[in-house]
Amino acid sequence: MVNYEDTEVNENYEESSFEVIEYYCKIEKYARTIELVQEKLDEHIENGRLWYILGFSHLAMEEYDQSEEQLKEALRLGYSEEFVYYTLGHVYLKTERWKKAEEAFLESLRFNPNNEGVLADYAFLMKIMGHRKKARQLINKARELAPENGYVIKIHFILEGINSPEKQRVLALEQYMNSNDSELHKLVNLGNHAFHHNKEKEAQEYFRQAFLLNPENKSILSFLEFFELGGFELGHPLLAPNRLIERVGGPAVAWLIGIVIYFSLIVLEFNSAAILFIQSFFVFVLYTWISLPLVKLIKIWRNKNG
């Protein structure tokens, strides 16, 4: 997630009267931040920074529609285009609008091509979209620009944790643990890392510790609730199609492969085979969408029945 402390610029507004808002946002008390900003907006409706903080806080609260609307208002009012587009990129990333996320990150980089945070998040987006070579180029550039930046090290750790050899994952983990990222963020990312490597109990403990540090974080709470319901084994046989998609590079790459195969069959005039393939492919993709809730429901049923 975009680091609020890296988005500070000087604006002409009453600094002293906004100190409390700035403080609550920096310590990630976003619900309180939103309340305070809304109280101030009546008097400062044209203050772009207030709208930015409001949009940033709603993003952190996973309220993406409100966040997008408020960030666009901050942009309209002339607030830093570099920071607004960067944060909008996160809104689009969270809502899986990959193309719009890329456009937003590129627009932010237009104002500052050497913003290491944007480069790191753009690398993460490229990894999701299946562009592994470009992702590595971007994260390497971010690391060259800011080798000690905790956020860049964190994104590098996350990227290396996805389908990378164990040696690279261990090295990235060591670098991340020695970074200046906050204890809360380290616990969350270690939890995610353990979760994606089938270490459910370890992940649960990381998220439990993170929750104690910030009980207001919705994402952490949702993970804990999920584990309390029994979670699910990522190695479950019903999730084999999901693992296959991850191995080929993610949903975007899987869709691309499916489309290429379909049109190749059409070009080769294997029309019947093309129709059969596309029907099977859609069933396969649909199953990957419902498989996680399905396995979760099975585990809940088993827990209730003993």
Phi, psi and chi 1 to 4 in degrees:
 res  aa     phi    psi   chi1   chi2   chi3   chi4
   1 MET       -  145.0  166.1  120.0  177.2      -
   2 VAL   -55.8  137.7   58.1      -      -      -
   3 ASN   -88.0  118.1 -172.4  -19.0      -      -
   4 TYR   -59.9  -38.4  173.4   76.8      -      -
   5 GLU   -66.1  -17.8  -66.7 -174.7   11.8      -
   6 ASP   -88.7    5.7  -68.9  -21.1      -      -
   7 THR  -118.8   30.7   60.3      -      -      -
   8 GLU   -88.5  131.4  -66.3 -171.3   49.7      -
   9 VAL  -136.7  158.7  -64.7      -      -      -
  10 ASN   -86.5  131.1  -66.6  -38.7      -      -
  11 GLU  -133.4  158.1  -80.0 -160.0   -6.2      -
  12 ASN   -85.7   86.6  -65.3  -38.5      -      -
  13 TYR  -144.7  168.9   66.4   88.0      -      -
  14 GLU   -70.1   95.7  -59.7  171.4    5.2      -
  15 GLU   -58.5  -46.2 -165.7   73.8   40.8      -
  16 SER   -62.7  -38.5   59.8      -      -      -
  17 SER   -73.9   -9.5   66.1      -      -      -
  18 PHE  -107.5    1.7  -75.0   69.9      -      -
  19 GLU   -61.0  -38.9  -73.6  179.7   -5.8      -
  20 VAL   -65.8  -42.0  175.6      -      -      -
  21 ILE   -60.4  -47.9  -67.3  173.8      -      -
  22 GLU   -59.2  -42.0  -58.9  -84.4   -0.5      -
  23 TYR   -63.0  -49.3  170.2   74.6      -      -
  24 TYR   -64.7  -34.7  -85.4  104.7      -      -
  25 CYS   -68.6  -41.2 -167.3      -      -      -
  26 LYS   -68.1  -31.3  -73.9 -179.7 -179.5  179.1
  27 ILE   -91.3    9.8   64.6  171.3      -      -
  28 GLU    67.3   31.6  -57.9 -176.4    9.2      -
  29 LYS   -95.8   75.1  -58.5  -66.5 -175.8 -178.0
  30 TYR   -74.0  -32.5  -62.6  113.5      -      -
  31 ALA   -62.1  -43.9      -      -      -      -
  32 ARG   -68.5  -37.5 -178.0   57.6  178.2  153.0
  33 THR   -58.1  -45.4  -58.4      -      -      -
  34 ILE   -61.4  -43.3  -69.3  169.2      -      -
  35 GLU   -59.1  -45.9  -68.7  175.9    3.4      -
  36 LEU   -67.4  -40.9  -67.4  170.8      -      -
  37 VAL   -64.0  -43.7  170.7      -      -      -
  38 GLN   -62.6  -31.9  -71.4  173.2  -23.2      -
  39 GLU   -67.0  -34.5  -70.3  173.5    6.1      -
  40 LYS   -82.4  -24.3  -79.5  -71.8 -178.9 -175.0
  41 LEU   -62.5  -29.8  -86.2  179.2      -      -
  42 ASP   -59.2  -36.2  -72.4  -20.2      -      -
  43 GLU   -90.9  -23.6  -58.1  172.4   16.3      -
  44 HIS  -130.3   52.4  -57.6  -86.6      -      -
  45 ILE   -64.6  -22.5 -165.5   68.1      -      -
  46 GLU   -99.9   14.2  -64.0  -65.5  -48.0      -
  47 ASN   -87.0  108.3 -171.9  -60.5      -      -
  48 GLY   -63.1  -35.9      -      -      -      -
  49 ARG   -66.2  -36.9 -176.9  160.8  178.5   77.6
  50 LEU   -61.3  -44.1  -90.3 -177.5      -      -
  51 TRP   -64.7  -35.9  -77.6  101.8      -      -
  52 TYR   -65.0  -47.5  175.3   77.9      -      -
  53 ILE   -60.6  -39.1  -66.1  173.1      -      -
  54 LEU   -63.6  -46.4 -170.6   60.8      -      -
  55 GLY   -64.8  -40.2      -      -      -      -
  56 PHE   -62.1  -42.4 -178.7   93.7      -      -
  57 SER   -67.8  -40.3  -61.0      -      -      -
  58 HIS   -66.1  -33.7  -83.8  -66.7      -      -
  59 LEU   -61.7  -46.0  167.9   60.5      -      -
  60 ALA   -63.8  -28.1      -      -      -      -
  61 MET   -87.4    4.2  -63.5  -74.5  -72.1      -
  62 GLU    64.5   32.3  -59.3 -178.1   10.1      -
  63 GLU  -108.4   80.6  -65.6  163.9  -14.0      -
  64 TYR   -74.4  -34.5  -56.6  121.6      -      -
  65 ASP   -63.4  -46.2  -70.5  -18.6      -      -
  66 GLN   -63.3  -42.9  -62.9   97.0  -47.9      -
  67 SER   -59.6  -47.6  177.1      -      -      -
  68 GLU   -60.1  -44.7 -177.9  177.4   -2.8      -
  69 GLU   -62.8  -43.0 -178.5  179.8  -23.4      -
  70 GLN   -72.7  -36.4  -69.7  149.9    1.9      -
  71 LEU   -66.3  -38.3  -70.2  168.9      -      -
  72 LYS   -66.6  -33.2  -72.9 -179.4  177.0  178.6
  73 GLU   -67.3  -39.8 -179.3   64.5   11.0      -
  74 ALA   -61.0  -39.4      -      -      -      -
  75 LEU   -64.6  -43.6 -164.8   63.5      -      -
  76 ARG   -60.8  -34.3 -174.4 -172.1   70.2   80.4
  77 LEU   -84.6    2.9  -67.9  169.2      -      -
  78 GLY    92.2   14.5      -      -      -      -
  79 TYR   -71.4  160.3 -169.6   68.4      -      -
  80 SER   -42.7  113.6  169.5      -      -      -
  81 GLU   -65.4  -34.6  -67.8  179.2   76.7      -
  82 GLU   -58.0  -47.4  177.8 -172.8  -12.8      -
  83 PHE   -77.0  -38.3  -63.1  142.3      -      -
  84 VAL   -65.9  -46.0  174.9      -      -      -
  85 TYR   -64.4  -37.1  -81.3  116.3      -      -
  86 TYR   -59.3  -47.1 -179.2   22.1      -      -
  87 THR   -70.7  -37.6  -48.6      -      -      -
  88 LEU   -61.0  -35.2  -86.1  171.5      -      -
  89 GLY   -58.0  -35.8      -      -      -      -
  90 HIS   -71.2  -36.5  -81.1  -93.5      -      -
  91 VAL   -60.5  -47.0  173.6      -      -      -
  92 TYR   -68.3  -34.5  -60.8  137.6      -      -
  93 LEU   -63.6  -45.1 -167.4   61.5      -      -
  94 LYS   -67.7  -29.1  -69.7  -70.1 -174.0  179.6
  95 THR   -98.4   12.6   52.0      -      -      -
  96 GLU    59.8   34.2  -60.2 -175.7    0.7      -
  97 ARG   -99.3   77.2  -72.3  177.2  -79.1  176.2
  98 TRP   -59.5  -44.3  -46.9  130.2      -      -
  99 LYS   -64.4  -43.2 -174.1   61.9  177.9  176.2
 100 LYS   -67.4  -33.6  -69.9 -176.0   73.6   67.6
 101 ALA   -63.9  -43.6      -      -      -      -
 102 GLU   -63.2  -43.6 -178.4  176.5   13.7      -
 103 GLU   -60.8  -40.6  -69.6  170.4   -3.9      -
 104 ALA   -66.8  -44.6      -      -      -      -
 105 PHE   -63.7  -40.9  -72.9  145.2      -      -
 106 LEU   -64.7  -37.3  -73.3  172.4      -      -
 107 GLU   -65.8  -39.7 -167.9   65.1   19.7      -
 108 SER   -64.5  -41.9 -179.7      -      -      -
 109 LEU   -68.2  -22.5  -72.9  170.1      -      -
 110 ARG   -62.6  -33.1 -172.7  169.0   68.5   84.9
 111 PHE   -84.5  -26.6  -65.8   95.5      -      -
 112 ASN  -152.0   91.0 -178.6    5.0      -      -
 113 PRO   -63.6  -16.0  -19.2   32.1      -      -
 114 ASN  -108.3   24.9  -68.1  -36.1      -      -
 115 ASN   -76.7  105.7 -173.9  -41.1      -      -
 116 GLU   -64.5  -31.5   64.5  -86.9   10.5      -
 117 GLY   -66.5  -42.9      -      -      -      -
 118 VAL   -66.0  -42.5 -176.7      -      -      -
 119 LEU   -60.8  -40.3  -72.0  167.4      -      -
 120 ALA   -65.7  -44.2      -      -      -      -
 121 ASP   -70.6  -32.8  -73.2  -40.9      -      -
 122 TYR   -64.4  -38.4 -170.4   16.3      -      -
 123 ALA   -61.4  -42.5      -      -      -      -
 124 PHE   -61.2  -42.5 -179.5   71.6      -      -
 125 LEU   -62.6  -43.8  173.5   64.2      -      -
 126 MET   -62.3  -36.2  -70.3  -64.5   96.9      -
 127 LYS   -63.4  -43.5 -173.8   82.1  169.2 -171.5
 128 ILE   -61.0  -40.1  -69.1  174.2      -      -
 129 MET   -79.4   -2.1  -64.0  177.4   70.5      -
 130 GLY    91.1    6.7      -      -      -      -
 131 HIS   -93.9   74.6  -54.6  -53.7      -      -
 132 ARG   -66.0  -39.9  -61.6 -177.2 -177.2 -176.8
 133 LYS   -63.4  -45.7 -176.2  177.1  179.5 -179.9
 134 LYS   -65.8  -38.3 -173.1  170.2 -176.4  179.4
 135 ALA   -59.0  -44.7      -      -      -      -
 136 ARG   -66.2  -39.5 -174.9  165.3  -66.4  -80.5
 137 GLN   -61.7  -42.9  -70.0  172.4  -16.9      -
 138 LEU   -68.3  -44.3  -72.1  164.4      -      -
 139 ILE   -69.3  -33.5 -165.2   62.2      -      -
 140 ASN   -65.8  -38.6  -74.3  -17.6      -      -
 141 LYS   -65.3  -42.5 -177.9  177.2  179.7 -179.3
 142 ALA   -61.2  -40.4      -      -      -      -
 143 ARG   -69.6  -34.4  -66.7  174.3   67.1 -158.7
 144 GLU   -66.2  -40.2  -71.8  172.2    8.3      -
 145 LEU   -70.5  -37.1  -70.5  167.7      -      -
 146 ALA  -143.3   73.9      -      -      -      -
 147 PRO   -63.4  -21.3   20.9  -32.0      -      -
 148 GLU  -102.5    0.6  -57.0  -60.4  -37.5      -
 149 ASN   -69.4  120.1 -175.5  -66.3      -      -
 150 GLY   -60.9  -37.2      -      -      -      -
 151 TYR   -67.8  -42.9 -172.9   74.0      -      -
 152 VAL   -63.3  -42.9  171.7      -      -      -
 153 ILE   -62.3  -38.1  -65.4  171.4      -      -
 154 LYS   -63.3  -46.8  175.0  174.7   71.0  176.0
 155 ILE   -63.8  -38.6  -62.6  -61.0      -      -
 156 HIS   -60.8  -42.9  175.7 -117.0      -      -
 157 PHE   -60.9  -43.4  164.3   64.0      -      -
 158 ILE   -63.1  -44.2  -66.9  170.8      -      -
 159 LEU   -65.0  -40.7  -67.2  179.0      -      -
 160 GLU   -70.3  -21.8  -69.6  -62.3  -22.1      -
 161 GLY   -78.0   -6.4      -      -      -      -
 162 ILE  -105.0  103.9  -54.8  173.3      -      -
 163 ASN    58.0   32.3  -59.0  -34.3      -      -
 164 SER  -105.8  155.7  -66.8      -      -      -
 165 PRO   -58.8  153.2  -23.8   33.4      -      -
 166 GLU   -59.3  -39.1 -176.2  177.3   -1.2      -
 167 LYS   -59.9  -42.7 -174.3  176.8  180.0  179.2
 168 GLN   -67.6  -37.5  -69.7  177.4 -136.8      -
 169 ARG   -65.1  -42.6  -66.8 -157.0  -53.3  -93.1
 170 VAL   -64.3  -43.1  170.9      -      -      -
 171 LEU   -62.9  -44.4  179.1   59.6      -      -
 172 ALA   -63.7  -37.8      -      -      -      -
 173 LEU   -63.7  -44.1  174.1   59.9      -      -
 174 GLU   -62.1  -43.3  -70.0  175.6   -6.2      -
 175 GLN   -63.0  -41.4  -67.9  172.9  -21.7      -
 176 TYR   -67.3  -42.8  179.1   55.1      -      -
 177 MET   -64.6  -24.0  -67.7  -53.2  -63.9      -
 178 ASN   -92.3    2.0  -69.1  -36.2      -      -
 179 SER   -80.0  173.8   75.8      -      -      -
 180 ASN   -93.9   16.9   60.5    1.1      -      -
 181 ASP   -64.7  155.0 -156.5    9.6      -      -
 182 SER   -68.6  158.3   70.7      -      -      -
 183 GLU   -61.1  -39.1 -176.8 -179.6   -3.3      -
 184 LEU   -60.3  -50.0  174.1   64.1      -      -
 185 HIS   -64.5  -35.9  -68.9  162.1      -      -
 186 LYS   -64.4  -43.3  -76.1 -178.9  179.8  178.4
 187 LEU   -62.4  -42.5  -72.2  168.9      -      -
 188 VAL   -64.2  -44.9  169.6      -      -      -
 189 ASN   -71.7  -33.9  -75.8  -68.3      -      -
 190 LEU   -66.8  -36.6  -72.7  171.0      -      -
 191 GLY   -63.1  -45.2      -      -      -      -
 192 ASN   -62.4  -41.5  -79.5  -39.2      -      -
 193 HIS   -61.9  -46.6 -177.4  -93.1      -      -
 194 ALA   -63.7  -40.2      -      -      -      -
 195 PHE   -61.2  -42.5 -178.2   73.0      -      -
 196 HIS   -79.5   -4.1  -73.0  -66.2      -      -
 197 HIS  -117.0   29.7  -72.2   87.3      -      -
 198 ASN    64.7   23.8  -56.2  -19.3      -      -
 199 LYS  -106.7   73.1  -59.1  175.6 -178.7  178.1
 200 GLU   -64.4  -44.7 -172.4  173.3  -51.5      -
 201 LYS   -65.0  -40.3  -69.8 -176.9  178.7  179.3
 202 GLU   -63.9  -43.5 -176.1  179.3  -34.7      -
 203 ALA   -61.5  -44.0      -      -      -      -
 204 GLN   -59.0  -40.3 -175.9  175.7    8.3      -
 205 GLU   -67.8  -40.0  178.8   57.0   25.0      -
 206 TYR   -61.5  -44.8  -77.7  129.5      -      -
 207 PHE   -68.6  -32.4  -75.6  116.9      -      -
 208 ARG   -64.5  -44.3 -172.9 -170.1   66.8   79.0
 209 GLN   -64.7  -39.5  -66.8  179.1   37.5      -
 210 ALA   -64.2  -40.1      -      -      -      -
 211 PHE   -62.7  -36.8 -179.6   73.8      -      -
 212 LEU   -64.0  -30.6  -67.6  175.4      -      -
 213 LEU   -79.2  -31.8  -68.2  177.7      -      -
 214 ASN  -146.7   84.8 -173.1   -2.2      -      -
 215 PRO   -67.0  -11.5  -16.9   30.4      -      -
 216 GLU   -88.0   -8.7  -63.4  179.8    8.3      -
 217 ASN   -74.0  114.0 -171.1  -60.2      -      -
 218 LYS   -65.1  -38.1  -72.7 -175.6  177.2 -179.0
 219 SER   -64.3  -43.6  -65.0      -      -      -
 220 ILE   -63.9  -43.8  -62.2  172.8      -      -
 221 LEU   -61.4  -41.2  179.5   59.6      -      -
 222 SER   -65.7  -36.6   65.6      -      -      -
 223 PHE   -64.7  -43.5  -98.9  105.7      -      -
 224 LEU   -63.2  -42.1  -76.1  177.3      -      -
 225 GLU   -61.9  -38.8  -70.2  173.4  -18.2      -
 226 PHE   -61.7  -45.1  172.7   71.8      -      -
 227 PHE   -66.4  -37.1  -74.0  124.1      -      -
 228 GLU   -63.8  -28.3  -73.3  171.7    3.7      -
 229 LEU   -79.6   -4.8  -71.7  172.6      -      -
 230 GLY   116.3  -14.1      -      -      -      -
 231 GLY    59.5 -157.1      -      -      -      -
 232 PHE  -156.3  154.4   60.4   84.2      -      -
 233 GLU   -82.2  122.0  -64.1   86.0   -7.4      -
 234 LEU   -66.1  -18.6  -67.3  178.7      -      -
 235 GLY   -87.2    7.0      -      -      -      -
 236 HIS   -57.0  135.6 -162.9  -72.1      -      -
 237 PRO   -58.6  -29.5   15.7  -29.8      -      -
 238 LEU   -68.4  -13.6  -69.6  176.8      -      -
 239 LEU  -100.7   12.4  -63.1  177.3      -      -
 240 ALA   -56.7  -43.3      -      -      -      -
 241 PRO   -60.6  -35.9  -24.5   36.0      -      -
 242 ASN   -65.1  -41.4  -57.0   66.0      -      -
 243 ARG   -66.7  -35.5  -65.2 -166.8  -66.2  -84.2
 244 LEU   -62.2  -44.2  176.3   60.4      -      -
 245 ILE   -62.1  -40.3  -78.0 -176.0      -      -
 246 GLU   -63.8  -37.7  -72.2  -57.4  -43.0      -
 247 ARG   -67.5  -33.1  -73.3 -165.3 -176.6   97.0
 248 VAL   -82.7   -5.1  -59.0      -      -      -
 249 GLY   121.1    4.8      -      -      -      -
 250 GLY   106.5  174.9      -      -      -      -
 251 PRO   -58.0  -39.9  -24.5   33.9      -      -
 252 ALA   -62.2  -43.6      -      -      -      -
 253 VAL   -67.5  -39.5  176.0      -      -      -
 254 ALA   -61.3  -43.7      -      -      -      -
 255 TRP   -61.6  -43.4  -87.9  103.5      -      -
 256 LEU   -61.3  -44.6  179.6   60.7      -      -
 257 ILE   -61.3  -44.6  -67.8  171.9      -      -
 258 GLY   -60.5  -43.4      -      -      -      -
 259 ILE   -66.1  -42.4  -69.0  169.7      -      -
 260 VAL   -61.8  -44.0  168.6      -      -      -
 261 ILE   -63.3  -43.0  -67.8  174.1      -      -
 262 TYR   -61.0  -49.6  172.0   71.5      -      -
 263 PHE   -71.6  -28.1  -78.9  107.6      -      -
 264 SER   -64.5  -41.1  -62.7      -      -      -
 265 LEU   -65.6  -36.8  -69.5  171.0      -      -
 266 ILE   -65.0  -45.7  -67.6  -66.8      -      -
 267 VAL   -61.6  -37.7  169.9      -      -      -
 268 LEU   -80.5    1.8  -65.8  171.5      -      -
 269 GLU    65.7   28.9  -62.9 -175.4   -6.3      -
 270 PHE   -94.2   65.0  -63.8  134.8      -      -
 271 ASN   -63.1  -41.2  -65.4  -24.1      -      -
 272 SER   -64.5  -42.9  -62.8      -      -      -
 273 ALA   -64.8  -36.8      -      -      -      -
 274 ALA   -64.1  -43.2      -      -      -      -
 275 ILE   -65.1  -44.0  -66.8  171.2      -      -
 276 LEU   -62.9  -41.7  179.9   60.6      -      -
 277 PHE   -63.8  -48.1  169.3   78.1      -      -
 278 ILE   -66.3  -34.8 -157.7   64.6      -      -
 279 GLN   -64.7  -44.7  -70.4  173.8  -19.7      -
 280 SER   -65.4  -38.4  -58.1      -      -      -
 281 PHE   -63.9  -42.9 -179.1   72.4      -      -
 282 PHE   -65.3  -37.9  -83.7  121.7      -      -
 283 VAL   -63.2  -42.2  170.1      -      -      -
 284 PHE   -60.6  -48.6  175.2   80.2      -      -
 285 VAL   -64.7  -43.4  170.8      -      -      -
 286 LEU   -59.2  -39.9  178.1   61.9      -      -
 287 TYR   -63.1  -40.4  175.7   78.1      -      -
 288 THR   -64.3  -26.4   62.7      -      -      -
 289 TRP   -73.5  -34.8  -69.0  -16.7      -      -
 290 ILE   -99.1   -8.1   65.7  172.6      -      -
 291 SER   -66.5  -41.2   57.0      -      -      -
 292 LEU   -61.9  -51.4  -65.8 -179.8      -      -
 293 PRO   -60.3  -33.5  -23.1   33.4      -      -
 294 LEU   -64.4  -48.7  175.8   63.1      -      -
 295 VAL   -64.3  -38.3  172.8      -      -      -
 296 LYS   -61.5  -44.6 -175.7  175.7  175.7 -179.4
 297 LEU   -64.1  -39.1  -73.8  171.3      -      -
 298 ILE   -61.6  -42.5  -69.3  171.9      -      -
 299 LYS   -68.6  -39.5 -172.2  125.1 -171.4 -157.1
 300 ILE   -60.7  -44.2  -67.4  170.7      -      -
 301 TRP   -62.1  -42.3 -179.1   80.9      -      -
 302 ARG   -64.3  -39.2  -75.3  179.2  177.8  173.8
 303 ASN   -64.7  -37.9  -71.6  -18.4      -      -
 304 LYS   -73.3  -27.2  -74.5 -177.5  177.9  179.2
 305 ASN  -106.7   12.4  -67.3  -84.4      -      -
 306 GLY    89.6      -      -      -      -      -
